[in-house]
Amino acid sequence: MRLAIVLFGALAVATPSAAGSRRVDVGGFKLNLHCVGNGSPVVVLDAGAGDSSDTWDWVVPDVRRFTRVCTYDRAGLGKSDAGPFPRTSDRIADELERLLVGAQVSGPYVLVGHSFGGLNMRLFASRHPESVAGLVLVDATPEDFPAKEAALRTQGENEKLRTARSLGTPTFRSELDAMPASASLVRAARPTESQVVVLSAAHAEDSPAFRDTWAALQRQMVAAFPHARQVLADRSGHYIQYDQPELVVDAIRDLVNGSKTAPSPGPHGSSD
């Protein structure tokens, strides 16, 4: 769905639910966390704007075969409670830190972010460099895209956006509205020194103007990291994890394997 692109102290108490899943208190509200598999580093996945952790269902089964993998629902989405507004990457990165600490899911982490989730994970990585073994950006929103996006929308896309906003949750609308602020935070943050894989979709069904702008911004994003490589998902729309999930799995595997030959940032593991 093009919309998701475009706009795109106290110890927390964890309560068990379904196998591998639990709801964790992060300060007056609970976030849904699902962890499966064994191994280190732990892979943590964040979805696009307004999306739940279900968007990773075609990736998790393969990743769990070679390491531990955790998905979660941001506040106000999926099975998580609503959280404070506005829903900026600043707030989301802070909540993710509290979630991982409260659930005793320790680093190092390979962080994976799709679309808006890429902004969140980039900010988290810049704030916790000692805990990050790698970063996979799945057609992630470049920090300079929100300012350019409006000019690329057609009249039909504007109408689709208006409809989606009216039908969407307050959390979804807030994430979209906060996108420029989130992008500004990422632009000002220090890029991670860890290995980065940027997966970029071909967007064959989008307009030439959109494809050209998106491709240029993806290349610019790659250049912002000291240690990054780009992989083109040539048969994918925005949701690479649906169209070519094997590319996401392969990128994660490469970073997990690579981290095993690098110095560890500290003790790690999980108690789920």
N, C-alpha and C positions, 0 to 999 in steps of 0.2 A: 504494500500500500504506500503510495507516494507521499501521503501526508506525514507519515512517521519520519521521513527523511527530511522533509522540507523544513519543518519547523523544529521539524525536528531541529573518676570518682567512684560511683556506686556500681557494684557488679550487677549486670542485668540478669534477670531470671529467665531461664529457658524452660518451656513446657513442652513435653513430648506430644506428638499427634500421630499421624500416619508414619509408617516405617520410613526412616530417612528424613522426615519432615518435622519441624517444630516451629513454634511461634516464640519469638524472643523479645523480651521487653527492652526497649532502647531509650527509655525515659518517659514513661507515661503512656506509651502505645507500643504495640507489638508488630514485628515484621515476620513474615513467613520465610523460612529458610529450609532448603532441601539439599542434603549432602549425601552422596553415594560414592562408593569406591574407596580405594586405599592408596596411599602413596604421597609423595611430596615432590615438587611444590603443589599446593592446593590451587586448583583452577576456580576462579570466581567469575560468574557471568552476569552482566547487566543488560537488560533489554532496551528497546527503543522507546520513544515518547509514548506514554499511554499503554504500553504493552506489558503483559505479565511474563513471568518466568517460563510459561508454556512455549514461548517462541524458541526455546532451546531444546525442545523434545527430540529433535533429529540429530542433535550433537552430543548430548549427555551420555547416551548408551555406549557410544564408541570411546569417549574420553574416560569414562569410569573403568575401562579395561586396563588403562595404564597409569592412572593416578586418581586422587580424590578430586571430586568436582562438586561445586556448590552453586545452586541458583537461588535467587531470592526475588521476592516481590517488593518493589519500592512502596513506600507509604501511600495508601490510597488506591493501590492496584492489586489485582489478584486476590490473595487471601490475607493480605496485610491490612492492619488498621489504617485509618486516615491519620496523616501527620500534619505538622504546622505548615503554614503557607508563608511566603511563596515557595514553590517547589524548584529551587535553584540547584545547580550542581554543587554549590557550596554546602547547602543544607544536606543534600543527598550523600555527599562524600563523608560528611560528619556522621550521619546515621549509619552508613555502611561500616565505618570504623567501630561504632558502638555495637553493631550487630555481631561483627566478627569477634570482638573482645568478649561480649556477653555469651556467645555460643562456644567460646574457647576454640575457635578455628584460627590457629596461629599461622603466620607466614613461614617461609616465603610464599608469595602468591604469583600465579600467572593470571593477570586480569584480562577479561574479554568484554568489550563493550560494542554493542550494535547501535548505530545511529546516534541518538541523544545519549545513550549509555556510554558511548565513546568519550563524550565530554566529561561525564561523571568519573569514568575510570582514569582518564588522563589527569584530572585534578587530584584524585586519590593518590595516584602514583607520584605526583610531584610533592605531595605532603608526607608520604611515607616511603621514601626511596629505599630505606633499609629493609623493607618488607616485600619489595617487588622484584620478582625474578624475571618478569617479562610482561609484555603488553600486546594484545591482539586487538586491532581496531577493524570491526566488521562493517564496511561501508559507513564508517563513522562520520558524523557531522563535523566538517572542518570549522575552525573557530571564525573564519571570515565568511562563512556561508550565510548565516542569518541576515546579514546586512544586504546581501545580494539577491536573496531568494525571491522577494516580492516582485522584482522586476522580471523574473523568469516565469512567473505563473501566468497561464492563459486565463481567459475569462471562465472557461469551464472548470479549471482547477480552483479558481477563487470560489466558485459556487460549491464545489465539493468540500473545500475547506470550511466554508460557512456552515454547511450541513453537518460535517463531522464535529465541529466545535459545539454546535447546538445539541448534538446527541451524546457527546462525550461527557466523561465525569469531570467534576471540578478539578481533580488532580491532573487529568490530561490537559485541560485548558490552562492550568497554572504552569505546567511544564513547557507548553508552547509559548506562553506569554513571557516566561522567564528565560527563554532560549538566548536572546541577545546578552542578558546579564551573565548567564552561564558561560557563553562563548568568550566574553570579556575576561572572566576569571581565568579561563584556560589560557587565553592569549598572554596574560600577565604572569602565569605560573612558569616555573622552571621545567623544561622538558625532562622526562625521565632519562637516566643514563643506561637503563636496562635495554635489552634487545626488544625491538618492536617489529611486528609484522602488520602491515597495512593491507587489508583485503579490500579491493575497490571493484564495485560492480560495473558492468558495461552499460546498463541502462538503455538497452536498444530500443525500448518502447517510448522513451522520453524524447523531447524535442532536441534538435541539434544544439540549440543555444544552451539548454540545460546540461546536456552531455559534455559539451566543451567546457563549461564553467566548472561543473563538478569534477571532471578529470583534472583540470588545472589546479583546483584547490586540493585534490587528493595528493597530487605530486608535491605541492607546496607543503602539505602536512608531513609527508615523508621526509622532506629536507629539513624539517624543524628538529628532528631527533638525531642525536649523534650516532645511533646504531639502529638503523631501520632499513627494511626492505619492503618492496611493494609486490603484491601478487594480484594480477587482474583476473577477476571472476568473469570470464568472457561470455558465460551463458546465464548470467544472473541479473535479476532486477535488484531492488534495494535489499531484499531479504535473502542474502547469500546463504544463510543457515537453512533456508528452505530449498533454494534452487541448486546449490552446490555445497551441501553440508560437509562433504569430504575435504574441501579446502579449509574450512574452519578447523576441523579435527586435525588435519595435517599441520596447520600453523601452530596449534596448541601443542601438539606432540613435539614439534621441533624445539619450541621454547622450553618445554618440560625436560626433554633430553639434554638440551644445551645447558640448562641450569645445574645439572648434576656434575658438570665438569668445572663449574665456576665456584668461587668461594661462597660459603653460606653466610647470609646476613645475620644468622642467629638461630636459636632453637625453633623447631617447628613441629607441627603435628596437629591432631584434632581429637576431640573426645566424643564425637557424634556416634 
